[in-house]
Amino acid sequence: MESKLHNIQPVVTFTSLSKPKRDFAYWQSQTPQFRLATLEQIRQEYHRWRYNAQPGFQRVYTIIKR
């Protein structure tokens, strides 16, 4: 899943502030799988930026059979 995200090429466009935004139309045109993968990438980047760590469990639990 992550390898697909690295194929995204950056795009720069200049537009007037008076023009309506096309963000919603763009994301609606993408597949649900791509939108979820992009959201997951944003979430991971946020955790690295905010907490300087990979998201995960804070503690390790061991399940034992009684």
PDB file with one MODEL, atoms N, CA, C and O in Angstrom:
MODEL        1
ATOM      1  N   MET A   1       0.835  -1.182   0.000  1.00  0.00           N
ATOM      2  CA  MET A   1       0.000   0.000   0.000  1.00  0.00           C
ATOM      3  C   MET A   1       0.880   1.245   0.000  1.00  0.00           C
ATOM      4  O   MET A   1       0.579   2.199  -0.717  1.00  0.00           O
ATOM      5  N   GLU A   2       1.948   1.265   0.775  1.00  0.00           N
ATOM      6  CA  GLU A   2       2.778   2.448   0.859  1.00  0.00           C
ATOM      7  C   GLU A   2       3.534   2.713  -0.432  1.00  0.00           C
ATOM      8  O   GLU A   2       3.797   3.871  -0.757  1.00  0.00           O
ATOM      9  N   SER A   3       3.893   1.672  -1.178  1.00  0.00           N
ATOM     10  CA  SER A   3       4.640   1.878  -2.409  1.00  0.00           C
ATOM     11  C   SER A   3       3.815   2.661  -3.439  1.00  0.00           C
ATOM     12  O   SER A   3       4.382   3.404  -4.240  1.00  0.00           O
ATOM     13  N   LYS A   4       2.502   2.507  -3.428  1.00  0.00           N
ATOM     14  CA  LYS A   4       1.658   3.248  -4.347  1.00  0.00           C
ATOM     15  C   LYS A   4       1.688   4.740  -4.032  1.00  0.00           C
ATOM     16  O   LYS A   4       1.580   5.567  -4.937  1.00  0.00           O
ATOM     17  N   LEU A   5       1.833   5.085  -2.765  1.00  0.00           N
ATOM     18  CA  LEU A   5       1.817   6.478  -2.375  1.00  0.00           C
ATOM     19  C   LEU A   5       3.076   7.206  -2.812  1.00  0.00           C
ATOM     20  O   LEU A   5       3.052   8.424  -2.985  1.00  0.00           O
ATOM     21  N   HIS A   6       4.173   6.486  -2.993  1.00  0.00           N
ATOM     22  CA  HIS A   6       5.402   7.126  -3.422  1.00  0.00           C
ATOM     23  C   HIS A   6       5.382   7.463  -4.906  1.00  0.00           C
ATOM     24  O   HIS A   6       6.271   8.167  -5.386  1.00  0.00           O
ATOM     25  N   ASN A   7       4.391   6.978  -5.643  1.00  0.00           N
ATOM     26  CA  ASN A   7       4.286   7.272  -7.059  1.00  0.00           C
ATOM     27  C   ASN A   7       3.562   8.591  -7.325  1.00  0.00           C
ATOM     28  O   ASN A   7       3.412   8.991  -8.479  1.00  0.00           O
ATOM     29  N   ILE A   8       3.119   9.260  -6.284  1.00  0.00           N
ATOM     30  CA  ILE A   8       2.418  10.522  -6.444  1.00  0.00           C
ATOM     31  C   ILE A   8       3.426  11.601  -6.805  1.00  0.00           C
ATOM     32  O   ILE A   8       4.416  11.802  -6.100  1.00  0.00           O
ATOM     33  N   GLN A   9       3.167  12.292  -7.904  1.00  0.00           N
ATOM     34  CA  GLN A   9       4.042  13.370  -8.344  1.00  0.00           C
ATOM     35  C   GLN A   9       3.490  14.692  -7.822  1.00  0.00           C
ATOM     36  O   GLN A   9       2.290  14.945  -7.917  1.00  0.00           O
ATOM     37  N   PRO A  10       4.366  15.538  -7.271  1.00  0.00           N
ATOM     38  CA  PRO A  10       3.877  16.829  -6.794  1.00  0.00           C
ATOM     39  C   PRO A  10       3.403  17.700  -7.964  1.00  0.00           C
ATOM     40  O   PRO A  10       4.015  17.722  -9.032  1.00  0.00           O
ATOM     41  N   VAL A  11       2.321  18.401  -7.738  1.00  0.00           N
ATOM     42  CA  VAL A  11       1.752  19.265  -8.770  1.00  0.00           C
ATOM     43  C   VAL A  11       1.556  20.648  -8.159  1.00  0.00           C
ATOM     44  O   VAL A  11       0.994  20.780  -7.072  1.00  0.00           O
ATOM     45  N   VAL A  12       2.016  21.666  -8.856  1.00  0.00           N
ATOM     46  CA  VAL A  12       1.845  23.045  -8.403  1.00  0.00           C
ATOM     47  C   VAL A  12       0.983  23.767  -9.414  1.00  0.00           C
ATOM     48  O   VAL A  12       1.283  23.780 -10.607  1.00  0.00           O
ATOM     49  N   THR A  13      -0.094  24.370  -8.929  1.00  0.00           N
ATOM     50  CA  THR A  13      -0.947  25.167  -9.800  1.00  0.00           C
ATOM     51  C   THR A  13      -1.206  26.507  -9.122  1.00  0.00           C
ATOM     52  O   THR A  13      -1.360  26.579  -7.903  1.00  0.00           O
ATOM     53  N   PHE A  14      -1.250  27.536  -9.904  1.00  0.00           N
ATOM     54  CA  PHE A  14      -1.552  28.863  -9.403  1.00  0.00           C
ATOM     55  C   PHE A  14      -2.986  29.182  -9.786  1.00  0.00           C
ATOM     56  O   PHE A  14      -3.396  28.973 -10.928  1.00  0.00           O
ATOM     57  N   THR A  15      -3.741  29.685  -8.828  1.00  0.00           N
ATOM     58  CA  THR A  15      -5.142  29.986  -9.084  1.00  0.00           C
ATOM     59  C   THR A  15      -5.547  31.241  -8.330  1.00  0.00           C
ATOM     60  O   THR A  15      -4.894  31.646  -7.368  1.00  0.00           O
ATOM     61  N   SER A  16      -6.606  31.833  -8.772  1.00  0.00           N
ATOM     62  CA  SER A  16      -7.133  33.028  -8.126  1.00  0.00           C
ATOM     63  C   SER A  16      -7.960  32.620  -6.915  1.00  0.00           C
ATOM     64  O   SER A  16      -8.600  31.568  -6.926  1.00  0.00           O
ATOM     65  N   LEU A  17      -7.950  33.439  -5.878  1.00  0.00           N
ATOM     66  CA  LEU A  17      -8.757  33.150  -4.698  1.00  0.00           C
ATOM     67  C   LEU A  17     -10.249  33.294  -4.985  1.00  0.00           C
ATOM     68  O   LEU A  17     -11.080  32.780  -4.236  1.00  0.00           O
ATOM     69  N   SER A  18     -10.584  33.982  -6.052  1.00  0.00           N
ATOM     70  CA  SER A  18     -11.992  34.154  -6.377  1.00  0.00           C
ATOM     71  C   SER A  18     -12.591  32.934  -7.080  1.00  0.00           C
ATOM     72  O   SER A  18     -13.813  32.815  -7.168  1.00  0.00           O
ATOM     73  N   LYS A  19     -11.747  32.026  -7.581  1.00  0.00           N
ATOM     74  CA  LYS A  19     -12.247  30.818  -8.243  1.00  0.00           C
ATOM     75  C   LYS A  19     -12.704  29.803  -7.192  1.00  0.00           C
ATOM     76  O   LYS A  19     -12.106  29.713  -6.119  1.00  0.00           O
ATOM     77  N   PRO A  20     -13.750  29.047  -7.489  1.00  0.00           N
ATOM     78  CA  PRO A  20     -14.187  28.023  -6.531  1.00  0.00           C
ATOM     79  C   PRO A  20     -13.146  26.905  -6.429  1.00  0.00           C
ATOM     80  O   PRO A  20     -12.442  26.597  -7.391  1.00  0.00           O
ATOM     81  N   LYS A  21     -13.071  26.321  -5.259  1.00  0.00           N
ATOM     82  CA  LYS A  21     -12.100  25.251  -5.033  1.00  0.00           C
ATOM     83  C   LYS A  21     -12.579  23.950  -5.662  1.00  0.00           C
ATOM     84  O   LYS A  21     -13.777  23.669  -5.712  1.00  0.00           O
ATOM     85  N   ARG A  22     -11.620  23.161  -6.141  1.00  0.00           N
ATOM     86  CA  ARG A  22     -11.944  21.895  -6.792  1.00  0.00           C
ATOM     87  C   ARG A  22     -11.519  20.700  -5.955  1.00  0.00           C
ATOM     88  O   ARG A  22     -11.567  19.569  -6.439  1.00  0.00           O
ATOM     89  N   ASP A  23     -11.103  20.919  -4.710  1.00  0.00           N
ATOM     90  CA  ASP A  23     -10.630  19.825  -3.865  1.00  0.00           C
ATOM     91  C   ASP A  23     -11.676  18.728  -3.701  1.00  0.00           C
ATOM     92  O   ASP A  23     -11.377  17.543  -3.846  1.00  0.00           O
ATOM     93  N   PHE A  24     -12.896  19.135  -3.397  1.00  0.00           N
ATOM     94  CA  PHE A  24     -13.943  18.154  -3.157  1.00  0.00           C
ATOM     95  C   PHE A  24     -14.185  17.288  -4.385  1.00  0.00           C
ATOM     96  O   PHE A  24     -14.323  16.071  -4.266  1.00  0.00           O
ATOM     97  N   ALA A  25     -14.237  17.896  -5.548  1.00  0.00           N
ATOM     98  CA  ALA A  25     -14.458  17.145  -6.786  1.00  0.00           C
ATOM     99  C   ALA A  25     -13.302  16.178  -7.047  1.00  0.00           C
ATOM    100  O   ALA A  25     -13.517  15.056  -7.506  1.00  0.00           O
ATOM    101  N   TYR A  26     -12.072  16.619  -6.753  1.00  0.00           N
ATOM    102  CA  TYR A  26     -10.917  15.740  -6.958  1.00  0.00           C
ATOM    103  C   TYR A  26     -11.022  14.505  -6.075  1.00  0.00           C
ATOM    104  O   TYR A  26     -10.886  13.382  -6.559  1.00  0.00           O
ATOM    105  N   TRP A  27     -11.265  14.706  -4.780  1.00  0.00           N
ATOM    106  CA  TRP A  27     -11.300  13.558  -3.869  1.00  0.00           C
ATOM    107  C   TRP A  27     -12.490  12.655  -4.145  1.00  0.00           C
ATOM    108  O   TRP A  27     -12.395  11.444  -3.946  1.00  0.00           O
ATOM    109  N   GLN A  28     -13.589  13.203  -4.590  1.00  0.00           N
ATOM    110  CA  GLN A  28     -14.741  12.377  -4.956  1.00  0.00           C
ATOM    111  C   GLN A  28     -14.442  11.522  -6.178  1.00  0.00           C
ATOM    112  O   GLN A  28     -15.042  10.460  -6.349  1.00  0.00           O
ATOM    113  N   SER A  29     -13.530  11.963  -7.024  1.00  0.00           N
ATOM    114  CA  SER A  29     -13.198  11.196  -8.227  1.00  0.00           C
ATOM    115  C   SER A  29     -12.218  10.054  -7.939  1.00  0.00           C
ATOM    116  O   SER A  29     -12.019   9.189  -8.792  1.00  0.00           O
ATOM    117  N   GLN A  30     -11.605  10.039  -6.752  1.00  0.00           N
ATOM    118  CA  GLN A  30     -10.639   8.999  -6.398  1.00  0.00           C
ATOM    119  C   GLN A  30     -11.356   7.790  -5.803  1.00  0.00           C
ATOM    120  O   GLN A  30     -12.467   7.902  -5.286  1.00  0.00           O
ATOM    121  N   THR A  31     -10.704   6.641  -5.885  1.00  0.00           N
ATOM    122  CA  THR A  31     -11.296   5.419  -5.330  1.00  0.00           C
ATOM    123  C   THR A  31     -11.265   5.479  -3.807  1.00  0.00           C
ATOM    124  O   THR A  31     -10.407   6.150  -3.233  1.00  0.00           O
ATOM    125  N   PRO A  32     -12.189   4.785  -3.149  1.00  0.00           N
ATOM    126  CA  PRO A  32     -12.162   4.749  -1.682  1.00  0.00           C
ATOM    127  C   PRO A  32     -10.838   4.195  -1.134  1.00  0.00           C
ATOM    128  O   PRO A  32     -10.352   4.665  -0.105  1.00  0.00           O
ATOM    129  N   GLN A  33     -10.257   3.207  -1.809  1.00  0.00           N
ATOM    130  CA  GLN A  33      -8.989   2.632  -1.352  1.00  0.00           C
ATOM    131  C   GLN A  33      -7.874   3.684  -1.384  1.00  0.00           C
ATOM    132  O   GLN A  33      -7.075   3.777  -0.453  1.00  0.00           O
ATOM    133  N   PHE A  34      -7.828   4.475  -2.461  1.00  0.00           N
ATOM    134  CA  PHE A  34      -6.802   5.508  -2.565  1.00  0.00           C
ATOM    135  C   PHE A  34      -7.003   6.580  -1.506  1.00  0.00           C
ATOM    136  O   PHE A  34      -6.037   7.052  -0.907  1.00  0.00           O
ATOM    137  N   ARG A  35      -8.258   6.967  -1.270  1.00  0.00           N
ATOM    138  CA  ARG A  35      -8.536   7.992  -0.262  1.00  0.00           C
ATOM    139  C   ARG A  35      -8.138   7.513   1.127  1.00  0.00           C
ATOM    140  O   ARG A  35      -7.568   8.277   1.906  1.00  0.00           O
ATOM    141  N   LEU A  36      -8.435   6.248   1.447  1.00  0.00           N
ATOM    142  CA  LEU A  36      -8.041   5.709   2.757  1.00  0.00           C
ATOM    143  C   LEU A  36      -6.527   5.603   2.883  1.00  0.00           C
ATOM    144  O   LEU A  36      -5.972   5.900   3.941  1.00  0.00           O
ATOM    145  N   ALA A  37      -5.856   5.184   1.820  1.00  0.00           N
ATOM    146  CA  ALA A  37      -4.397   5.079   1.850  1.00  0.00           C
ATOM    147  C   ALA A  37      -3.765   6.454   2.047  1.00  0.00           C
ATOM    148  O   ALA A  37      -2.786   6.585   2.782  1.00  0.00           O
ATOM    149  N   THR A  38      -4.307   7.464   1.407  1.00  0.00           N
ATOM    150  CA  THR A  38      -3.796   8.823   1.560  1.00  0.00           C
ATOM    151  C   THR A  38      -4.052   9.339   2.970  1.00  0.00           C
ATOM    152  O   THR A  38      -3.189   9.986   3.563  1.00  0.00           O
ATOM    153  N   LEU A  39      -5.221   9.057   3.501  1.00  0.00           N
ATOM    154  CA  LEU A  39      -5.535   9.457   4.871  1.00  0.00           C
ATOM    155  C   LEU A  39      -4.585   8.794   5.861  1.00  0.00           C
ATOM    156  O   LEU A  39      -4.127   9.439   6.805  1.00  0.00           O
ATOM    157  N   GLU A  40      -4.287   7.526   5.659  1.00  0.00           N
ATOM    158  CA  GLU A  40      -3.358   6.815   6.537  1.00  0.00           C
ATOM    159  C   GLU A  40      -1.962   7.439   6.455  1.00  0.00           C
ATOM    160  O   GLU A  40      -1.284   7.571   7.474  1.00  0.00           O
ATOM    161  N   GLN A  41      -1.534   7.818   5.263  1.00  0.00           N
ATOM    162  CA  GLN A  41      -0.225   8.461   5.113  1.00  0.00           C
ATOM    163  C   GLN A  41      -0.193   9.791   5.865  1.00  0.00           C
ATOM    164  O   GLN A  41       0.791  10.097   6.537  1.00  0.00           O
ATOM    165  N   ILE A  42      -1.253  10.575   5.757  1.00  0.00           N
ATOM    166  CA  ILE A  42      -1.329  11.855   6.468  1.00  0.00           C
ATOM    167  C   ILE A  42      -1.300  11.614   7.973  1.00  0.00           C
ATOM    168  O   ILE A  42      -0.630  12.344   8.705  1.00  0.00           O
ATOM    169  N   ARG A  43      -2.021  10.597   8.439  1.00  0.00           N
ATOM    170  CA  ARG A  43      -2.055  10.275   9.871  1.00  0.00           C
ATOM    171  C   ARG A  43      -0.663   9.917  10.373  1.00  0.00           C
ATOM    172  O   ARG A  43      -0.245  10.389  11.430  1.00  0.00           O
ATOM    173  N   GLN A  44       0.062   9.084   9.622  1.00  0.00           N
ATOM    174  CA  GLN A  44       1.414   8.689  10.029  1.00  0.00           C
ATOM    175  C   GLN A  44       2.364   9.883  10.032  1.00  0.00           C
ATOM    176  O   GLN A  44       3.183  10.020  10.941  1.00  0.00           O
ATOM    177  N   GLU A  45       2.262  10.744   9.025  1.00  0.00           N
ATOM    178  CA  GLU A  45       3.113  11.936   8.987  1.00  0.00           C
ATOM    179  C   GLU A  45       2.823  12.852  10.167  1.00  0.00           C
ATOM    180  O   GLU A  45       3.737  13.438  10.746  1.00  0.00           O
ATOM    181  N   TYR A  46       1.547  12.972  10.521  1.00  0.00           N
ATOM    182  CA  TYR A  46       1.185  13.803  11.665  1.00  0.00           C
ATOM    183  C   TYR A  46       1.795  13.251  12.942  1.00  0.00           C
ATOM    184  O   TYR A  46       2.345  14.009  13.741  1.00  0.00           O
ATOM    185  N   HIS A  47       1.708  11.948  13.147  1.00  0.00           N
ATOM    186  CA  HIS A  47       2.276  11.344  14.357  1.00  0.00           C
ATOM    187  C   HIS A  47       3.784  11.535  14.412  1.00  0.00           C
ATOM    188  O   HIS A  47       4.334  11.799  15.481  1.00  0.00           O
ATOM    189  N   ARG A  48       4.456  11.406  13.280  1.00  0.00           N
ATOM    190  CA  ARG A  48       5.907  11.629  13.272  1.00  0.00           C
ATOM    191  C   ARG A  48       6.230  13.085  13.593  1.00  0.00           C
ATOM    192  O   ARG A  48       7.187  13.364  14.315  1.00  0.00           O
ATOM    193  N   TRP A  49       5.429  14.023  13.055  1.00  0.00           N
ATOM    194  CA  TRP A  49       5.672  15.437  13.292  1.00  0.00           C
ATOM    195  C   TRP A  49       5.320  15.830  14.732  1.00  0.00           C
ATOM    196  O   TRP A  49       6.093  16.514  15.403  1.00  0.00           O
ATOM    197  N   ARG A  50       4.159  15.395  15.194  1.00  0.00           N
ATOM    198  CA  ARG A  50       3.656  15.827  16.506  1.00  0.00           C
ATOM    199  C   ARG A  50       4.368  15.140  17.649  1.00  0.00           C
ATOM    200  O   ARG A  50       4.721  15.789  18.634  1.00  0.00           O
ATOM    201  N   TYR A  51       4.582  13.860  17.543  1.00  0.00           N
ATOM    202  CA  TYR A  51       5.117  13.091  18.658  1.00  0.00           C
ATOM    203  C   TYR A  51       6.534  12.587  18.411  1.00  0.00           C
ATOM    204  O   TYR A  51       7.141  11.981  19.294  1.00  0.00           O
ATOM    205  N   ASN A  52       7.057  12.832  17.226  1.00  0.00           N
ATOM    206  CA  ASN A  52       8.393  12.371  16.845  1.00  0.00           C
ATOM    207  C   ASN A  52       8.539  10.865  17.061  1.00  0.00           C
ATOM    208  O   ASN A  52       9.570  10.387  17.534  1.00  0.00           O
ATOM    209  N   ALA A  53       7.501  10.141  16.709  1.00  0.00           N
ATOM    210  CA  ALA A  53       7.519   8.689  16.894  1.00  0.00           C
ATOM    211  C   ALA A  53       6.519   8.041  15.942  1.00  0.00           C
ATOM    212  O   ALA A  53       5.577   8.676  15.468  1.00  0.00           O
ATOM    213  N   GLN A  54       6.750   6.775  15.681  1.00  0.00           N
ATOM    214  CA  GLN A  54       5.803   5.993  14.892  1.00  0.00           C
ATOM    215  C   GLN A  54       4.606   5.659  15.775  1.00  0.00           C
ATOM    216  O   GLN A  54       4.785   5.326  16.947  1.00  0.00           O
ATOM    217  N   PRO A  55       3.396   5.741  15.242  1.00  0.00           N
ATOM    218  CA  PRO A  55       2.246   5.353  16.043  1.00  0.00           C
ATOM    219  C   PRO A  55       2.263   3.856  16.309  1.00  0.00           C
ATOM    220  O   PRO A  55       2.701   3.062  15.476  1.00  0.00           O
ATOM    221  N   GLY A  56       1.790   3.498  17.457  1.00  0.00           N
ATOM    222  CA  GLY A  56       1.727   2.084  17.811  1.00  0.00           C
ATOM    223  C   GLY A  56       1.278   1.926  19.246  1.00  0.00           C
ATOM    224  O   GLY A  56       0.878   2.894  19.892  1.00  0.00           O
ATOM    225  N   PHE A  57       1.344   0.729  19.734  1.00  0.00           N
ATOM    226  CA  PHE A  57       0.960   0.487  21.112  1.00  0.00           C
ATOM    227  C   PHE A  57       2.004   1.069  22.050  1.00  0.00           C
ATOM    228  O   PHE A  57       3.203   0.987  21.783  1.00  0.00           O
ATOM    229  N   GLN A  58       1.548   1.656  23.149  1.00  0.00           N
ATOM    230  CA  GLN A  58       2.474   2.230  24.113  1.00  0.00           C
ATOM    231  C   GLN A  58       3.067   1.158  25.017  1.00  0.00           C
ATOM    232  O   GLN A  58       4.157   1.336  25.562  1.00  0.00           O
ATOM    233  N   ARG A  59       2.377   0.080  25.174  1.00  0.00           N
ATOM    234  CA  ARG A  59       2.858  -1.000  26.024  1.00  0.00           C
ATOM    235  C   ARG A  59       2.758  -2.318  25.269  1.00  0.00           C
ATOM    236  O   ARG A  59       1.966  -2.460  24.336  1.00  0.00           O
ATOM    237  N   VAL A  60       3.559  -3.258  25.681  1.00  0.00           N
ATOM    238  CA  VAL A  60       3.496  -4.587  25.092  1.00  0.00           C
ATOM    239  C   VAL A  60       2.781  -5.499  26.088  1.00  0.00           C
ATOM    240  O   VAL A  60       3.181  -5.613  27.247  1.00  0.00           O
ATOM    241  N   TYR A  61       1.743  -6.128  25.622  1.00  0.00           N
ATOM    242  CA  TYR A  61       0.991  -7.033  26.468  1.00  0.00           C
ATOM    243  C   TYR A  61       1.260  -8.462  26.020  1.00  0.00           C
ATOM    244  O   TYR A  61       1.383  -8.733  24.826  1.00  0.00           O
ATOM    245  N   THR A  62       1.349  -9.363  26.972  1.00  0.00           N
ATOM    246  CA  THR A  62       1.522 -10.777  26.685  1.00  0.00           C
ATOM    247  C   THR A  62       0.277 -11.508  27.136  1.00  0.00           C
ATOM    248  O   THR A  62      -0.148 -11.375  28.284  1.00  0.00           O
ATOM    249  N   ILE A  63      -0.299 -12.269  26.250  1.00  0.00           N
ATOM    250  CA  ILE A  63      -1.478 -13.046  26.570  1.00  0.00           C
ATOM    251  C   ILE A  63      -1.035 -14.454  26.917  1.00  0.00           C
ATOM    252  O   ILE A  63      -0.344 -15.112  26.139  1.00  0.00           O
ATOM    253  N   ILE A  64      -1.437 -14.903  28.080  1.00  0.00           N
ATOM    254  CA  ILE A  64      -1.051 -16.241  28.504  1.00  0.00           C
ATOM    255  C   ILE A  64      -2.297 -17.103  28.671  1.00  0.00           C
ATOM    256  O   ILE A  64      -3.380 -16.604  28.974  1.00  0.00           O
ATOM    257  N   LYS A  65      -2.127 -18.366  28.473  1.00  0.00           N
ATOM    258  CA  LYS A  65      -3.239 -19.292  28.636  1.00  0.00           C
ATOM    259  C   LYS A  65      -3.320 -19.704  30.097  1.00  0.00           C
ATOM    260  O   LYS A  65      -2.311 -20.083  30.691  1.00  0.00           O
ATOM    261  N   ARG A  66      -4.502 -19.634  30.679  1.00  0.00           N
ATOM    262  CA  ARG A  66      -4.685 -20.015  32.083  1.00  0.00           C
ATOM    263  C   ARG A  66      -4.969 -21.478  32.222  1.00  0.00           C
ATOM    264  O   ARG A  66      -5.150 -21.969  33.337  1.00  0.00           O
TER     265      ARG A  66
ENDMDL
END
